[in-house]
Amino acid sequence: MLATMSSLPTLLPQHTMATLSPSLACAPSPPTPLSAYLLPSDGLGHYTYGIDFIFLVAPPSTMSPESKLANTDFEDALSSRCGHDIPLPPDTPITRGCFIFSGPWHDNAFASLLCPDQEGLYLTFTSSSLLPTHGPVPSSRLVLIIAAARDYNLTQIDIRQAYLQAELPEKLYMRVPPGIPAFNEKREPLVCRLNRSLYGLKQAGREWGVLFASFLTSWGFVRSTIDTCLFTYARSGLILWVLVYVDDCIIADNSEDLRARFVTDLGKRFPVDDRGELEWMLGLAVRRDRANRVLTLSQELYIKDLVDRYASYISAGHNRKYDTPVEEGLRLSHDDCPTPGSADAELMLTLKPIYMALVGAFLWLGSMTYSEVQHVTTQLARFVSNPGPKHIAAAWRVLIYLDGQRTRALRFEPNASLPLHVYVDSSWESKFSCSGAYYFFMGCHFHWFSKLQRSVSLSSAEAEFFGCMLALKDALWLRQLLLDLGVLAPGPTQMWCDSKSAVALALDPVAFKNTKHILRAAEFLKDHVLRGSVTISHSKGSTMVADILTKGQARPVFLQLMKLLLGYSKNPVADIKD
């Protein structure tokens, strides 16, 4: 049952109002039905979602337990003084305020008060996943690997009304949101003076980040120099790591008493929900087998929702299954894009939004758990403005492949004897070559990339050399991250490349005339080899797992490389001799 906007004022924070100049006066408008503000579902359970000032607009008799909890959160938010009466200076800019409503049409509806002064504010929310707002993902995966290896506790907490906790140093004024009385008894227009930040303000995230970081550092945490969302506490053998994701925190610790003391102190400063054992992280289901020191990350529900949404399109023209995400040697180009006015262009008018949604989903899956689809997804992403039949066919194949792999999770089964390893490969192209790399720690691949090089390579050796340079950049970043966590093994990081020429160039301190045009890149790589940060060795092509990230392989080759990738902790590729 839906309420009308006329019922909202009794549920909203009682901001005191400042007076607007007469030039901004306007006639009062009648109450607007709530249904005018609700955004329909896109078929996958997504609704426009705002985070602050959550309150209930459905009758109490229809409240579910979750609804009552949300209503309690809103009542807690009312205790925060967010505005006060102050005369509005002349010629002062005023931002607008609005409500974002979310929820099923037939169920309880929720609303959020936001101050949308920037584009791209609104996030989509799905019932089985959260969209990421966080620091680098490799940091979280690395912490999970270490926690699994050392049997650390993994828990999660949530800070309620996070942005509401930070005070605003600037004087900001907001128009009265829709449905709230916009005039006083003298018929003068009113505005809100904001004392605290709201979601949507450009400075809201920064103010909350500064506030929360200052609390953590005052408690004794050390902020990582390489990942500002990672805070570490290590004293007398006690470990407490906190990964911050705006208002969600993942905690890894080896002492329940230390964690309890931290959460208690945190609860005295901010409203905290202790969610116990970590079960979901950034939309990934987290499962642990502590007896065997195994942890898995799964996106099965996300893939299921995606496949169910486009099941009719798949069944219409794709009856077979695929165990590779892309056909061997596939090359997509702008020559495959339809010309305006052609029959293919008319056909793609309805398929273009679907293509764009699929590419976005593949980018998310490829960066989180299914690394093998990242290369083909980067190709598909180049044609979202004008996709053709060949592009959409390649996208359907990726979706069918993911459907067949949905139950396969990213498995972390750490082998503590294995340090940081890097495998890098490049595919030489006529224009921009493609480079890819896998990073392993304790035998678990936790970071990878597949990207185009920014310059044209004149030879395959040059392309491979540039790939090693790109991989080195991330390797140095990860070495510093491991150092901040106190788990960096002594000695250089081992990197493997399947080009003997590139390896020889990296190990030779003398610059030859045929490397003058890439001298800066050559010196960067050689310098770190001489410093002992990294050492480069040759790997035969049949065991180069990074080949998955640079090109489409034949089915037997792909399956063999995936077997090596997924079983690296038990049978490292480096142990397979030529």
C-alpha positions in Angstrom: 0.0 0.0 0.0 1.5 3.3 -1.1 1.2 6.6 0.8 1.0 10.0 -0.8 3.6 12.7 -0.4 1.2 14.6 1.9 1.9 12.0 4.6 5.6 12.5 4.5 6.2 15.6 6.6 5.3 13.9 9.8 8.1 11.4 9.2 10.8 13.8 8.2 13.5 15.5 10.3 12.2 18.8 11.6 14.8 21.1 10.0 14.4 24.7 11.0 14.1 26.8 7.9 15.8 30.0 6.7 14.0 32.5 4.5 14.6 32.7 0.8 14.6 36.0 -1.1 11.2 37.0 -2.5 12.4 36.5 -6.0 12.5 32.7 -5.4 8.9 32.6 -4.2 6.5 30.3 -6.0 3.0 29.1 -5.6 2.6 26.0 -3.4 2.0 22.8 -5.3 -0.5 20.1 -4.4 0.8 16.8 -2.8 2.4 14.5 -5.4 1.6 10.8 -5.3 4.5 8.6 -4.1 4.1 6.5 -7.2 5.4 9.4 -9.3 8.7 9.2 -7.5 9.2 5.4 -7.5 11.4 4.0 -10.3 10.3 0.6 -11.8 12.5 -2.4 -11.6 14.6 -3.2 -14.7 13.7 -7.0 -14.4 16.9 -7.9 -12.5 15.7 -6.5 -9.1 17.4 -3.1 -9.5 15.9 0.0 -8.0 17.3 3.5 -7.7 18.6 3.6 -4.2 19.7 6.3 -1.8 21.3 5.6 1.5 20.6 8.3 4.0 17.4 9.2 5.9 15.7 5.9 5.2 12.2 5.9 6.5 9.0 3.9 6.2 6.0 5.2 4.3 3.9 1.9 4.4 1.4 1.3 7.1 2.9 -0.2 10.3 0.6 -3.3 9.9 2.4 -4.2 6.7 5.9 -3.9 8.2 8.3 -6.8 7.7 11.1 -7.2 10.3 13.5 -5.6 7.8 11.1 -2.7 7.4 10.9 -2.2 11.2 14.7 -2.1 11.4 14.9 0.5 8.6 12.3 2.6 10.5 14.4 2.3 13.6 17.4 3.5 11.7 15.5 6.5 10.5 14.3 7.4 14.0 18.0 7.2 15.1 18.9 9.6 12.3 16.3 12.1 13.6 18.4 12.5 16.8 21.2 14.1 14.7 20.7 17.8 14.3 21.2 18.3 10.6 20.0 21.9 10.1 19.3 25.1 12.0 17.7 28.4 11.6 19.9 31.0 10.0 19.2 34.0 7.8 20.0 33.3 4.2 22.6 35.7 2.9 21.7 37.5 -0.4 22.9 36.0 -3.7 23.8 32.7 -2.0 23.8 29.6 -4.2 21.2 27.0 -3.2 21.4 23.3 -4.0 18.3 21.3 -4.5 17.1 18.4 -2.3 15.0 15.4 -3.3 13.8 12.1 -2.2 14.8 8.8 -3.9 12.3 6.1 -3.3 13.0 2.4 -3.6 11.3 -0.9 -3.1 8.8 -3.2 -4.9 5.6 -1.7 -6.0 3.6 -4.1 -4.0 5.6 -4.0 -0.8 7.0 -1.5 1.6 8.4 1.7 0.0 11.5 3.5 1.4 12.7 6.9 0.7 16.0 8.7 1.1 16.7 12.4 1.3 19.6 13.4 -0.9 21.3 16.6 -2.0 22.1 15.8 -5.7 24.5 18.5 -6.8 26.5 16.2 -9.1 25.8 13.8 -11.9 26.1 10.1 -11.5 24.8 10.2 -7.9 22.2 7.5 -8.1 23.4 3.9 -7.7 21.5 0.8 -8.7 21.0 -1.8 -6.1 20.3 -5.5 -6.5 18.8 -7.9 -4.0 21.9 -10.2 -4.1 24.7 -7.8 -4.5 26.2 -4.4 -3.6 27.8 -2.1 -6.1 31.4 -1.4 -5.2 32.4 1.9 -3.5 35.8 1.0 -2.1 39.6 1.0 -2.4 41.5 -1.3 -4.8 39.9 -4.8 -4.9 43.3 -6.6 -4.8 43.8 -5.4 -1.3 40.6 -7.1 -0.1 41.4 -10.3 -1.9 45.0 -10.3 -0.5 43.7 -9.8 3.1 41.3 -12.7 2.6 44.1 -15.0 1.4 46.3 -14.1 4.4 43.3 -14.6 6.7 42.6 -18.0 5.3 46.2 -19.1 5.5 46.6 -17.9 9.1 43.0 -18.7 10.2 42.2 -15.1 11.2 38.7 -14.2 12.1 36.8 -12.4 9.3 33.8 -10.2 10.3 31.9 -7.2 9.1 30.5 -4.1 10.6 28.3 -1.3 9.2 28.3 2.4 10.2 24.7 3.6 10.0 24.0 7.1 8.5 27.7 7.4 7.8 27.7 10.6 5.9 25.4 12.2 8.5 28.2 11.9 11.1 30.5 14.5 9.4 30.0 18.1 10.0 30.2 20.6 7.2 32.7 23.3 7.5 31.0 25.4 4.7 27.7 27.1 4.8 25.4 25.2 2.5 21.7 25.8 1.8 19.3 23.3 0.3 15.9 23.8 -1.2 13.0 22.2 0.6 12.5 18.6 -0.8 9.3 17.8 -2.6 6.3 17.1 -0.4 7.6 19.2 2.5 5.9 22.6 3.3 8.0 25.1 1.4 6.4 28.2 3.0 6.0 29.5 6.5 2.8 30.9 7.9 3.7 34.3 6.3 3.9 32.6 2.9 7.6 33.2 2.7 9.6 30.5 0.9 11.9 28.4 3.1 15.3 26.6 2.7 17.4 24.2 4.8 20.8 25.2 6.2 22.9 22.0 6.3 25.1 21.4 9.3 26.0 17.9 8.4 26.7 16.2 5.0 24.1 14.3 3.0 24.6 11.8 0.3 25.0 13.6 -3.0 27.2 16.5 -1.8 30.5 16.5 -3.5 32.4 16.9 -0.3 30.3 14.4 1.7 32.6 11.4 1.0 35.7 13.3 1.8 34.3 14.7 5.1 33.2 11.3 6.2 36.6 9.7 5.1 38.6 12.3 7.1 36.4 11.9 10.2 36.5 8.1 10.2 40.3 7.9 9.4 41.0 10.3 12.2 39.1 8.0 14.6 41.0 4.9 13.5 44.4 6.5 13.7 43.7 7.9 17.1 42.7 4.3 18.2 46.1 3.1 17.2 45.7 2.0 13.6 48.3 2.8 10.9 47.0 3.9 7.5 48.5 2.0 4.6 50.8 4.2 2.5 49.7 2.5 -0.7 45.9 1.8 -0.1 44.2 4.5 2.0 41.3 2.2 2.7 43.4 -0.3 4.6 44.2 0.3 8.3 46.5 -2.1 10.3 47.0 -2.6 14.0 49.8 -4.8 15.2 51.1 -4.9 18.8 52.5 -7.7 20.9 51.5 -10.4 18.4 47.9 -9.1 18.1 46.7 -8.4 14.6 43.7 -6.2 13.6 43.2 -5.2 10.0 40.3 -3.0 8.8 39.3 -2.6 5.2 36.9 0.4 4.8 34.2 0.5 2.1 32.6 3.9 2.8 30.3 2.8 5.6 31.1 -1.0 5.6 34.2 -2.4 7.2 35.8 -5.8 6.9 37.8 -6.8 10.0 40.5 -9.5 10.0 41.9 -10.3 13.5 43.6 -13.0 15.5 42.1 -11.9 18.9 38.4 -11.8 19.6 39.0 -9.7 22.7 40.9 -7.0 20.7 38.1 -6.9 18.1 35.4 -6.6 20.8 37.3 -3.7 22.4 37.6 -2.0 19.1 33.9 -2.4 18.1 32.8 -1.2 21.6 34.9 1.9 21.3 33.7 2.5 17.7 30.1 2.1 18.9 30.6 4.9 21.4 31.5 7.3 18.6 29.3 6.1 15.7 26.1 4.0 15.4 27.4 0.6 14.5 25.8 -2.7 13.3 27.9 -5.7 14.0 27.1 -8.2 11.3 29.2 -11.0 12.6 31.0 -13.5 10.3 31.8 -12.2 6.8 29.3 -13.7 4.3 29.1 -11.0 1.6 31.7 -8.7 0.2 31.0 -6.3 -2.7 28.3 -8.6 -4.0 30.4 -11.7 -3.7 29.3 -14.6 -1.5 32.2 -15.5 0.9 32.4 -19.1 2.2 35.0 -20.5 4.5 36.3 -24.0 5.4 38.5 -23.0 8.3 39.5 -26.6 9.0 41.1 -26.9 5.6 42.1 -23.2 5.4 40.0 -22.6 2.2 38.0 -19.6 1.3 35.9 -19.0 -1.8 34.3 -16.0 -3.5 31.2 -16.7 -5.6 29.0 -14.6 -8.0 26.6 -17.4 -8.8 23.5 -15.5 -7.9 24.6 -12.5 -10.0 25.1 -14.7 -13.0 21.8 -16.5 -12.5 19.9 -13.2 -12.4 21.7 -12.1 -15.5 21.0 -15.3 -17.4 17.3 -15.3 -16.3 16.9 -11.8 -17.5 18.1 -12.6 -21.1 16.9 -16.2 -21.3 14.5 -15.5 -24.1 17.3 -14.0 -26.3 19.7 -16.9 -25.6 17.1 -19.6 -26.3 16.1 -17.9 -29.6 19.4 -18.5 -31.4 21.9 -20.3 -29.2 21.2 -23.9 -28.4 24.8 -25.1 -27.8 27.0 -24.7 -24.7 30.5 -23.3 -24.7 33.4 -24.0 -22.4 35.5 -21.2 -23.8 34.4 -17.5 -23.6 35.6 -16.5 -27.0 36.4 -18.4 -30.3 40.0 -18.8 -31.2 41.6 -15.8 -32.9 38.5 -13.6 -32.7 39.2 -10.0 -33.8 36.5 -7.4 -33.4 36.9 -4.1 -35.2 34.9 -1.1 -36.3 34.4 -2.7 -39.7 31.9 -4.9 -37.9 29.8 -1.9 -36.8 26.7 -1.2 -38.9 26.4 1.8 -41.1 23.5 4.2 -40.4 20.3 3.3 -42.1 21.3 -0.3 -42.8 19.2 -3.3 -41.9 21.8 -4.2 -39.2 21.6 -0.7 -37.7 17.8 -1.1 -37.4 18.2 -4.5 -35.8 20.7 -3.2 -33.3 18.4 -0.3 -32.1 16.6 -2.6 -29.7 19.7 -4.7 -28.9 22.1 -1.9 -28.2 20.8 -1.3 -24.6 21.1 -5.0 -23.9 24.6 -5.1 -25.3 25.6 -2.2 -23.1 24.1 -3.9 -20.0 25.9 -7.1 -20.8 29.3 -5.4 -21.3 28.9 -3.7 -17.9 28.0 -7.0 -16.2 31.0 -8.7 -17.9 33.3 -6.0 -16.8 32.2 -6.5 -13.2 32.5 -10.3 -13.4 35.8 -10.2 -15.1 37.4 -7.8 -12.6 36.1 -9.8 -9.5 36.1 -13.6 -10.1 36.1 -14.6 -13.8 39.4 -13.3 -15.0 39.2 -15.3 -18.2 36.5 -13.2 -19.7 38.3 -9.9 -19.1 40.1 -9.9 -22.5 37.1 -10.5 -24.6 35.1 -8.0 -22.5 37.7 -5.2 -23.1 37.2 -5.9 -26.8 33.4 -5.7 -26.6 33.6 -2.5 -24.5 35.1 -0.6 -27.5 31.9 -0.9 -29.5 29.2 0.0 -27.1 28.3 3.2 -29.1 27.6 1.2 -32.3 27.6 -2.5 -31.8 27.0 -4.9 -34.7 25.6 -8.4 -35.1 29.1 -9.9 -34.7 29.6 -8.0 -31.4 26.3 -9.1 -29.9 27.0 -12.7 -31.0 30.3 -12.6 -29.1 28.5 -11.1 -26.1 25.9 -13.9 -26.1 28.7 -16.5 -26.2 30.4 -15.0 -23.1 27.0 -15.1 -21.3 26.5 -18.7 -22.2 30.0 -19.5 -21.0 29.4 -17.8 -17.7 26.1 -19.7 -17.3 28.0 -23.0 -17.6 30.6 -21.7 -15.1 28.3 -20.1 -12.5 28.9 -22.6 -9.8 32.7 -22.2 -10.0 33.9 -19.9 -7.3 37.2 -18.1 -7.0 39.0 -20.5 -4.7 41.7 -19.4 -2.2 43.6 -22.4 -0.9 46.8 -20.8 0.3 50.2 -22.4 0.1 52.3 -20.4 2.6 55.6 -21.5 1.0 54.8 -19.5 -2.2 55.7 -15.8 -2.3 54.5 -13.2 -4.8 54.7 -14.5 -8.4 53.9 -12.7 -11.6 53.1 -14.2 -15.1 53.0 -11.7 -18.0 52.3 -12.1 -21.7 51.7 -9.9 -24.7 50.0 -10.4 -28.0 51.7 -8.5 -30.8 49.2 -6.7 -33.0 49.6 -4.6 -36.1 48.6 -1.5 -34.1 48.3 -1.6 -30.3 49.4 -4.8 -28.7 47.5 -6.4 -25.8 49.3 -7.2 -22.5 48.0 -9.3 -19.6 49.4 -10.5 -16.3 48.4 -12.7 -13.3 49.6 -12.1 -9.8 49.8 -15.0 -7.3 50.3 -14.8 -3.6 50.6 -18.1 -1.6 49.6 -19.8 -4.9 46.3 -17.9 -5.2 45.7 -15.5 -8.1 44.3 -12.4 -6.6 45.0 -9.7 -9.2 45.1 -9.5 -12.9 44.8 -7.1 -15.8 44.3 -7.2 -19.6 44.9 -3.9 -21.4 46.1 -2.4 -24.6 49.5 -0.8 -24.8 49.5 2.9 -25.6 52.2 2.8 -28.3 52.8 0.8 -31.4 55.4 -1.9 -31.0 57.7 -2.7 -33.9 58.3 -6.3 -32.9 57.0 -9.1 -30.7 60.0 -8.7 -28.4 59.2 -5.0 -27.9 55.6 -5.8 -27.2 56.6 -8.4 -24.6 59.1 -6.0 -23.1 56.5 -3.3 -22.7 54.2 -5.9 -21.1 56.8 -6.7 -18.5 57.1 -3.0 -17.7 53.3 -2.7 -17.2 53.3 -5.8 -15.0 56.2 -4.4 -13.0 54.2 -1.3 -12.1 51.5 -3.3 -10.4 54.1 -5.7 -8.9 55.8 -2.7 -7.1 52.4 -1.5 -5.8 51.7 -5.0 -4.5 55.1 -5.3 -2.9 54.4 -2.1 -0.9 51.0 -3.4 0.1 52.5 -6.7 1.3 55.1 -4.6 3.2 52.3 -2.6 4.9 50.7 -5.9 6.0 54.0 -7.2 7.2 54.1 -10.3 5.0 56.5 -9.3 2.2 59.0 -12.1 1.7 62.7 -11.1 1.5 64.3 -11.0 -1.9 63.0 -10.0 -5.4 59.6 -10.8 -6.8 59.8 -13.5 -9.5 58.3 -12.6 -12.9 57.9 -15.0 -15.8 57.7 -14.1 -19.5 57.5 -16.4 -22.5 59.8 -14.2 -24.7 63.5 -14.9 -24.4 64.3 -11.7 -26.2 62.4 -9.6 -23.7 64.0 -11.4 -20.8 67.5 -10.8 -22.3 66.8 -7.1 -22.8 65.6 -6.8 -19.2 68.7 -8.4 -17.8 71.2 -6.6 -20.0 72.3 -3.3 -18.4 73.7 -2.0 -21.7 71.3 0.1 -23.9 71.5 -0.9 -27.6 70.6 1.3 -30.5 67.5 -0.8 -31.2 66.1 0.2 -27.8 66.6 3.9 -28.1 63.0 4.6 -29.0 61.9 2.8 -25.8 64.8 3.9 -23.6 62.6 5.2 -20.7 60.6 2.0 -20.4 63.8 0.0 -20.8 65.6 1.9 -18.1 62.7 1.6 -15.7 62.6 -2.2 -16.0 66.4 -2.6 -15.9 66.7 -0.3 -12.9 64.4 -2.4 -10.8 66.0 -5.6 -11.9 69.4 -4.3 -10.8 67.9 -3.0 -7.5 66.6 -6.5 -6.7 62.9 -5.6 -6.7 62.1 -8.1 -9.4 63.8 -10.8 -11.3 62.6 -12.0 -14.8 62.8 -15.6 -16.0 61.7 -17.3 -19.2 58.6 -19.6 -19.2 57.6 -21.8 -22.1 54.4 -20.8 -23.9 52.5 -23.9 -23.0 52.5 -23.0 -19.3 52.1 -19.2 -19.7 48.7 -18.7 -18.0 48.7 -15.0 -18.8 48.0 -16.0 -22.4 44.4 -16.2 -21.3 44.3 -12.4 -20.9 45.7 -11.5 -24.3 44.0 -13.6 -27.0 41.4 -16.3 -27.7 42.9 -19.8 -27.6 41.9 -23.1 -29.1 39.7 -25.1 -26.7 42.4 -27.6 -25.6 44.9 -24.9 -25.0 42.4 -22.8 -23.0 41.3 -25.7 -20.8 44.9 -26.7 -20.1 45.8 -23.1 -19.1 42.7 -22.8 -16.9 43.7 -26.1 -15.2 47.1 -24.7 -14.4 45.6 -21.4 -13.2 43.1 -22.9 -10.8 45.5 -25.5 -9.5 48.5 -23.2 -9.0 48.7 -23.5 -5.2 49.1 -27.3 -5.4 51.1 -27.4 -8.6 52.9 -24.1 -9.4 53.5 -23.6 -13.1 57.0 -22.5 -12.1 57.8 -26.1 -11.0 57.0 -27.4 -14.5 60.4 -27.5 -16.3 61.0 -27.1 -20.0 
